[in-house]
Amino acid sequence: MSRSRYLPDNFTLALVATVTLASLWPAGGATAHFFERLTTVAIGLLFFLHGAKLSREAVMGGITHWRLHLLVFGATFAMFPLLGLALKPVLAPLITPELYTGVLFLCVLPATVQSAIAFTSMARGNIPAAVCSASASTLLGVFVTPLLVNLIVVHHGAAGASLDAIGRILLQLMAPFVAGHLLRRWIGGWIQRRASMLTLVDRGSILLVVYTAFSAAVIEGLWKQVPMSALAGLLLVCAVLLVLALCITTRASRALGFDRADGITIVFCGSKKSLASGIPMAKVLFASHAVGAIVLPLMLFHQMQLMVCAVLAQRWARRPRSIEAKPANAPA
């Protein structure tokens, strides 16, 4: 019997297992330094491979749809941060200050790439536009996220982030990405034929960061500082953010007259946050002992967005093809 798509996938279970391992056997001393170096290499390799995989043709195919992209970028880098700040008086009392710092960090991250495109494809949305928006969001995030962290997150209780973080991200993330993209002509086909290798590096690097981050956080007393009531509150906070993001992007796409395919792309690209980009960025932007609490909201939000968007994608995929060309605000 196959597993229901609404249950956690293998990678989510691996994340839970990694957090459990770090909680029971955290890496410290020389072991922690080894994992730190290994993680840095793995993240550099990850962004190098993503750069080599990125197709200029696919991106150019959707790049002229500027109204859609502006709406997605506005949702990703303006709507989410404003929601995080506006809801703070209501939601912050439900969790600890450190966790709400992680919520604000979540709000300033770029959108996902793989899952946003996958759900857009499943629901028969505008796939070229999704490729363009999601890819551009990741690239913009390299520059925009550190600025927003310095503007919003640091001023609301975070420590360890500064404007020079842009330089660190450029060196650790963007430089390998650009190098991979420049070499795409020679190695792109080889990498495309070995998609499983990219998946292994992608997920492996995230698990390494999670293990090192939670090891440092556990040694600093993370679980003593985060009671079960705060974890329950964090689930509610993530749910509120996701529901509002889905509702706002849906209504905005309809109000602006986008057709159904474009509306699907806007919802899936504008309401999601990237775990693959967020965890490496957190490692660069924050002190090691703070990363565990910073990324915990992102990990919960990530699984929640996958489950909810899977339901939406299946629902939209069942609609008759005869209504796909109608505007999003037209009756079905």
Disulfide bonds with the S-S distance in Angstrom:
none
